[in-house]
Amino acid sequence: MLKAPICPSKCSHTLATRLHDRPQRRQHASAAVPLSSSTVASGLPVMPTSSRLAQMRRKLAASPREPLVDRFGRRHDYLRISLTEKCNLRCTYCMPEQGAPLSPAEHLLSTPEIARIARLFVANGVRKIRLTGGEPTLRPDLLDLMAQLDSMHGVESIGITSNGIKLLRQLPALISNGLTHLNISLDTLDPFKFTLMTRRQGHSRVLQAIEGAVALLHKPDRHGRTLQTVKVNVVVIRGLNDDEVLDFAALAARLPVQIRFIEYMPFDDNHWEQKKLVPSAELLDRLRQVYPSLTRRPAQMSDTSRDYAPSVYDTVAAWRGTVGFISSMTDHFCSGCSRLRLNADGGVKVCLFGPPKLNLREKIREGHSDARLLSEIGAAVQQKYFAHDGKSSPSDIAKSRNAPVLLTTRVPIHLPQPSLGPSTRRLFSTSTSLAKLTHLDGKTSKARMVSVTDKRTTSRTASARGTVLINQAARELLQAQDANPKGNVFAVAQLAGIMAAKQTPHLIPLCHSIALSHVDVALELIDDHINITATAACQGPTGVEMEALTAVNVAALTVWDMLKSVAGKDMIIRDVRVMSKSGGKSGDWSRPSLT
C-alpha cells in the first residue's frame, strides 16, 4: 500500500546541505575530486575517480569507523525527523486532492521512540535537528517532544519546516521549548493562485505567520530563548510562479527574512518536465536586471543556499533580508551532504531519493539495544551512494518509485481536477464540439491565458442580466428616491456597473484587457424585484461576455449595499446569466428571457 507523501515544499526541498558559489565550489572539488567537463556541464553529481575513491576508502579503513561517517568520508550531523504523515494542505505537486493513505497508528513512532532515536544520533555527532512532516504542527505533543530534544546535550539548533497554517499561535511556545530556526513554505504571494496550488484556503494565515515570526526574531522570551532565523521556501516552477520572483525579492527587502528559491525537482508521479525547471542562475540574472548590485553574502560551509542582497554600498536598494538559491538540479551539492532522515514510521533514509535502508521502529519493538541500533544505523549509512541514490539523471529520479512523493492517482500538476457538473458549464468553450476548458492547457492542465493573436478583429457585443429580489420597505424607498440617505440607488448602481466592466481583467484572472467602446447598465423596478441589464461592446479579437456579467454582478451588489438597512435580511441576488452575444467565431447567440 502506498504511504502518505513527504511534501517536497515542506521537507524534501532540503535535499542539499552545502552550496557555494560555482567557482569556489568547483575549485574546492577539483582539489579533492577530479571533475569531467561533461559531468560539470550537465549539472549532475560528480563521482570521484576510481583512484581517488580507493584512496578515500583506504584512509577510512585505517581509522576507527564512526557510525555516521559514510564511505566517502561525509560526516552526518543533521537529522531531519518527520513527525507525522498528515498535512492540512493538498498541494497539487505533492498529493491527490483526497489525500493519500495514512499508515496505521501502530506503525508510527511514539514520542518516547523518537526521543530515544534522536538521543542515539545526538550522542554520535548530530548537532542540528529539524522537525518536518507532513505538517509538524499537527502533532498534538509537539511541544513535549521539542522540550525533550532541547534537553539533549550536544543539540545546537532545532528547526521546524511548516506550511504556516497553524503556526502563528504556537510560535511563542515553540520558541520557549527550543525552536531556533524556522522555515515557512509559501510558493506564491497571490491568494487565488495559492488556493489553486494547495486546494485549500489559508494564504492570509501563512502571511500572518511570517509577519508574526519576524516580530519575534532575535527577541529573547522570558526564558531567554530566541528565534534566530526565519526563511521562506519557494519552489519555482516555470509558467506557474516564476513571474513572482521580483515580488518575493520585495518581501526580502521589507522583512529580515531569507527568501529561498528552490529548483523544481522530480518526485514520484509529479509530472516533472525539464521545461518546468527554472535554473537558479536564470533567476539571479532576472533579479540583477532590477538590482544590479546583488552581491553574495558570507556563508557557513554547511549552508544549503547561496544568499544575495544588494551591496552594502547601494543606498538606493537597501534590504533587510536576503534571497537565496537552492540549485539541487543545476548545481548539485551532494559531495557535502550531511543529512539523514527519519520517517514518521521509523524508516531511515540516507538519501532523499532513495528508499529507507532500515526501520528503527521495528528494531526497537523487537528489543534491540542502543548498541545494536547504532550498528545497524552505521551499516545503513555505509550504503549511501555518492549522489542521488545512484541515479544518473533527473529523468531517472522521476522514474523512481522510491521518490518522496507518492500519489495514488495521476493528477494534474498545478491545478485541481475541474468539476464537470452543471455549475461549471459556462467555463467551457461555446463551440458545439467536445467540451473543453479553454483556460487549461490540454497537456499539463496548467492555467493559461488563451491566445487571441490570430483571431480576427470584429465588432462584438454581449448582454447579461440579473435580478435582485427586495421587500416592500425597499420598494417604497426606491419609489421615493429622495428618502434614501445614500442617494439615488439606481444612479449609483449604474455607475458602479460601468466602472466594474472596465476593471474586469483586474478582477478575473486570465481575462484579456479589452478596449471597450460602450457599456450600458440599466435597472428597472418591477413589483418585488429589480432587473439589471448590462451591455458591453468593443472592436476586438475576443468577446465581452465577462465584462457584461461583471457589470451586472457589481451593480446588484451596489443595490444590496444601498438597501441593506431596510432589506438586508430579505434581498436575494439571482439568475445572473449571459443573454446574448454577437460578433464571435461561433456566431450570434441569444437565449429567451427567464420568467
N, C-alpha and C positions, 0 to 999 in steps of 0.2 A: 504494500500500500504506500502511496506517495505521502511524504511528510509535509508539514506546513513549511512555507518558504522562509528563508532568511533574507529579509528585504535588502536589495542591493543599495537603496538610497539611504539606509539607516545603519547598516553594519557591514556590508560587504564591500563598500567603497574603500575601506582602509586596507585593501589588498596590499598596498605599498607600505613600506616602513621607512625607506630612506630615499630622498630625491634631491639631487644637487643640480646646479647649472650644468648644461651639457658639456661645455669644455672642461669644467672641473671634474665632473663625474667620469668622463671618458679618459682624462689624464690619469686619474686615480686608478681606473680599471685597467688601463694599459700597463701600469706598472706591476699589477698583480695578475691580470688575466689577459692574455693576448686576444685581440678582437679581430674578427674578419670583417672586411668592409661591407660584405653583403649582409651580414647579420646586423651591423650597426644601421645600415640604411633601412632595413625592414622594421626597425624598432622592436625586434623580438629579443627575448632574453639571450644573453651571451654566455655560452658554456665554456668553462676552462678547457684548454687543450689537454690532451692525454698526459703529456709530460708534467704540466703544471698540476693536474689533478692527482697524479701519482705522488708528486712532491707533497701536496697538501695532506694526502692520506698517510704518508709515512710520518709526517710531523705529528699528526693526530694520534697515530698508533703508538708513537714513542712517549706520549704523555698520558697521564691518567684520564680516562674518559669522563666528561661531565655529562649528565643525562640530558641537559638542554642545549648542548652544542652538537650541531649536525655534522655530517661527514665532509662538509665544505668549510667547516670552521665558523659557521654562523652561530652566535650566541643569542638565545631567545630569552628576552627579559620583559616581554609584553604578552599578557594573557587577555584575550577577549572572551567574555563569558556571556553566552546567550541565556537570558533568564526566563524566556517564555517564547512559545511559538505563536502566540496570539498577537494580533495587531488590530487597531481601530481604524485603519485606512485600508483601501483596496487599490493600491497604485497599479495602473494598467501594465507597467513593465515588471510587476512583481508577482501578482497573483490574480486569479479569476475574481469576478465580481462577487460570487457567492463564497469566496474564501477557499481555503484548502483544508483537507482532513487534518485534524489535530491528533497528536499522539495521546493515548490513554494516560490519565493522571499518574498511574503507577509506573509508567515508562519515563517519567520526567524526574530529574534530580530534585531531591528535597533540599531545603536550606542547609541543614547540617551536612549533607553530602557535598554541596557546593563549597561550603566553608572548609571542609576537610581537604578537598581537592585544591582549592586556592592556597591553603596553608602549605601544602606539599610543594606547589610550584614556587611560592614565595621563598620557602626555605632553600630552594635550589637556584635562585637568581632572578626570579621575576620581580620587577620593581614597579611596573605600571600595569594597572588593571582597568579594563573598560567594560562596562555593562551594556549589553545590546539586547536585541530580540530577533524577531518580533518587535514589540514596543515594550521596553523595560518598565515604564511607569505603570503598566497594567499589572505587575506582580504585586500582590497585596502586602507581602512582607519585605518590600524593597528596602525600607529604612533599617530594619533589623539586620538584614544581610549586609548592607553598607557599613553599619556600625561594626560588625564582626570583621569585615575586610579591613576597615580603617585601623583596627586594633592590632593587626598583624605587623610584627617588627620587620622592617625592610620595605614595606609598601610606601612608595614615594608619591604616587598620584592615583586617584580614582576618577575615571571619566565615565560619562554616560552619553550615548548617542540616542536621541529621541526625535520623534516627529513633532513634538511640541504641543500636541492637542491637550494633554492633561498636565502639562509640565508646570505652568505658572504657579499654581497654588502650592505645589510640592517643593518649589525651589528652596525656600529658606530652610526647611527641614533636611533636604538633601545636602545642602552645604554644611549644616551643623553635624551631619553624620559622615562627612569626609569628602564630599564632591569637590574636586578641584578643577576639572576640565569638562566643559560642556560642548557637545556638538548637536546642532539642531538642523534637521533636514528640511529644506524648502527649495523646490525646483522652479518655482515661478512666483512672481510678485503680482500676478493677475488673478484675482479671486475666481473669475469664470474659468480660466484655464486650470486653476487648482482643483476645482470641482470635477472637471473632465479627467484630469490625470489621477486623482485619488478616489473618485466616485463617492466622495463624502464632502460635507461642509466642514468648515473649521479654519479657513485661511486667516481670518482675523485673530483667532486664538493663537496661531503659530507666530504671527507678528507680535502679539502681546507678550508671548513667552520670550521672544528675542529682546524686546524692549525691557521686560522685567529682569532678564538675566544681566543685561548691560547695566541696569540700575544697581545691581548687587555686586558688580565686578570690582574686585580689589577692596571691598569694604568688609572689614572683619565683623563677624557676628559677635554675640555676647560670649561665645566660647573661643573667640579669636580665630575662627575658621574663615577662609576667604576663597571665593571663586576666582581662579587665576586666568582662565581663557574662555572665550565664547567664539565658537566657529559655526559657520553656516555652510552646510554641504549642498552643492548644486550640481546635479547630474545634467550635463549639457548634451542635448540631442538636436541634431540639425533639423530644421524645419518645424521644430516644436517650441523650444525656448531659447535657442541660441541668439535670438534677437533681443533678449533681455540682459545681455552681458553688461551693457553700459548702465542699465538700471541698477543691477546688483553692485556695480562699482560705485554708483552714487550712494548706495547704502553703506559701503565701506568708508566712504568719505564722511558720512554723517555720524556713524557709530563706531566705537572701538572694537570692531569685530573682524575676524578673518573670514572673508568670503572664499570658499574653496571650490573652484570649478573642476569637476571630476569628469574625466573622459568616459563616455558611454561604453560599457563593457558587455561582452556577450555572456548571457546566462541562459540556462536551460529554457528553451521554447519562448524566448522573449523577442523573437523575430529580428535579432541583431543583423544589421547590414553595415558594410563598410561606409556606405554613403551617409549613414546617420551619425557617424563619428566625426566630431569636430576636434582636430588636433589642438592641443594646448598652445602650440606655437602660433596657430592661426588666431586664437582668442587674444593672445598677448599682442599680436600685431594690430588687431582691431582696437584694443584699448589704447595702444600707443599713438594711434591716429588722433585720439582725443586728449590723451595725457602723455605727451611726448617725453616727459621726464621720468616716467616709471622706471624705478631702479630696484634691483634685487636687494632684499633685506637680509641682514645677517641671520644665519640659521644654525641650529644644532645638527649634529651628524644624524640623529635619529628622526629628523623631521620628514614627513611624507610629502610635503608640498614645497614648491618654490614660491616664496612670498614677495610681492612687489607693492610699492607705493610710490607716489611722486617724490622726487628728490627733496631732501631737506632744504635745499636752496630754492625750491619752487614755492614762492609765497602766494602764487595765484591758486594752485591746486593742492592745498594742504589737506591731508586726510587724517582722520582719527584712527582708521583701521587699515587693513591691507587686503589685497586679492592674492590668492594662491592658486597653483595649478597642480593637480594630481594626474600625471601623464602615464597611467599604467599601461596604455596601449601603444603609445608612440615613443615613449622614452622610459622604458621599464626600469625598475629598481630592485629586481629580485635578488641581486647579488648581496644586498644588505638586509634581507628580510629577517626580522627578529620576532615575528608574531606566531603565536599558537592560538588555536580556537577551541573552546569548549562549548559544544552544543547543549541545548536545553535537555536533551535526552541522555547526556553523558558522553556522546561521541567526541573524540579528539581529532581535530583536523589540523594537519601540519601545513596545508596549503588551501587557500580559498577555493581553488578549482579542483580539488581532489576529494575523494570520499574520506570519511572518518577512518583512521588507522586502528583504533580500538575503542571500546565502550567502557568507560570507567564506572558507570552506574552498575553494569553487570558485574564487573570485577569486585566492586565494593560489596555488593549484596551476596557475592559468593564467598565473602570473608577474607579477601586478600589483605595482607598487611601493607602499611605505608611503604616499606622497603620493596615489596613485590610490585606495588603500583608504580613506584618510581622506576623500577627496572623495565616495566612494560611501557611506560611513557618514553624512557630513553630509547627503547627499541623502535618505537613509532617515529621519534624524531630522526633516527638514522635512516628511515625510509623516505625522508623528504627529498624530492628532486631539486635540482639546481633552480629550476624555474617552472612556474605554471603547471605543476604536477606532471612534468614531462611532455606537455603538449607543445607542439612546434609552431602553432599559428593561431590567430583569433578564430579562424573557422573551425579548427579542431576543438577549441574551447566551446564554441557554440554548439557543436555536435555532441559534446559530452553529456552523459546522463548524470554525471556527478557534480554538475554546476550547482551553485547555491540556491537558485530559484526553481522550484518545482511547480509546474502548472498542471492542473488536471484536465484542462481543455485548452484548445488553441483560441486565444482571444486576441483582438487587435491590440497593437502596442500603443498606445497613446489615448485611445478613446473607448468609452464603454460601449457595449453592444447596443445598437439602437433598437428601440421597441418599434415594431411594425404595426401596432394597433391603430385604430381609427384616429386617436388623438394626435398622431404624428403625420397624417396624410398630407397636410399642407406643406410639409417639408420636402415632399418629393417633386421631381420634375413634372411639369404639366403634360409632358409627352404621353401619348396613349400606349407607348411600348412598355416593356417590362419596367416596373417602377424601380428607381434607384435614388439614393441620397446624393444629390449633385455636389454637396459641400463636403463629402467624404471621398478621399482617394480610393479608387476601386481596388488597388493592390495592397495598400498599407493601412487603410481606414483612418489615416491622419486627416485632421481638419485642413481644409484648403479653401482658398477663395477661387471661385470659378473664373476662368479667364474669359474676358469678353473682347479680347484684342481683335479677333477675326469676325466678330459679329457686325452686321450692317447697322448703321445709324438710321433709325426711323423715328417717326412721331409716335410716342407711346403714351397711353393713359391708363389709369386704373381707378376704380372707386371701391370704397369699403363702407360698411355700415355697422352700427352697434346700437344697443338700446340700454337706457337707464330707467329702471322701474323706481317710482317715487311714491311717497304717501300724500295724503290730502293736504297736510300742512305745507309741504314743499310746493305742491301745485298752486296753492293760494299765494304763496310767497312769490312764485315766478310770475303769476298774473298781476302782481303789484310790485314790479321790479324795484321801485324806489324804496320799498320797505326792507330790502336786503342790505345790511350794513357793509357787506363786502363788495357791493356794486352790482352791475348788470352781469348776471350769471352767464348768459349766452355769449355776450361780447367777450368776456374774459376767456371762456372755454374755446371760443372760435380762435382767438389769438394764440392760445396755448397749443391748439392742434396744429396750426400753421407752423409755429416755431418748432414743434416736435418733428414734423415731417422733414424739415431741413436738417435736423440733427440725427436722423435715422442711422447713418453709418457709424456714429459715435455711440449709439445705444445698442445696436445689434451687431455682434461680431460677424465678420465675413461679408457684410453688405457693402456694395460699391458706393463710393461717393458719386452722387448724380447732381448735375446742374439742373435743378427743377425750373421749369418755365412757368408753372402755375400750380397753386394749391388753393383749394376751396374747401371750407368746412362750414356745414350748415346744421343748425339744431332746430328741432321742431317739437313743440309740446302738444301731445295728443292724449287727452284724458289722464291716465295714471302713469304715463311713460314719456320719455324724451327720445326721439330718434336722432341719431347723429350720423351724418353722411359726409365723407371726405373724398375728394377727387384730386389726384395728382397727375401732372403731365410733364413730359420732357422730350427733348430731341436727343436720343442716345442709343447705345447698343444693348441696354438691358431694361427690364421692366420696372415699374414704380409701385407694385403691389405693397411692398413693405412700407413705403412712405405713406400710402393711404391708410394702411392698418395702424401704423404708429400714430397718425393724426387722430384717428377715431379713439384709440385707447387713451391717449393723453387728454383729449377733450372730455371723455367720460370721467376720467379721474379728477379733472378740474371741477366738473359738475358735482361730483361726490364731495370734494373738499369744501365747496362753497355752500352746499346744502346740508352738511353733516350735522349742524347744530339742531336741525329740526327733523332730519330723516336719516341720520347716520345708521340707525339700527334696522331700517327698513329697506334702504336702497339696494338694488341688485344691478350689476353690470352684466349684460349677457348678449349672446348672439352676435359677437363681433366676427365679421367674415368679409371676404372679398366678394363684391357684387358683379364686377365686370372688369375686363382688361382688353386692350387693343394694341395693335402695332407690333406684336412679337412674332417670332418664327412660327409658333404653334397656332397663330391666327387669333381672330377676335373670339371673345367668350363672355357670356353673361349668365347669371342664374336668376330664377324667379324670386321675387321678394318673399321673405318668410312672413307668415301671418302672426 
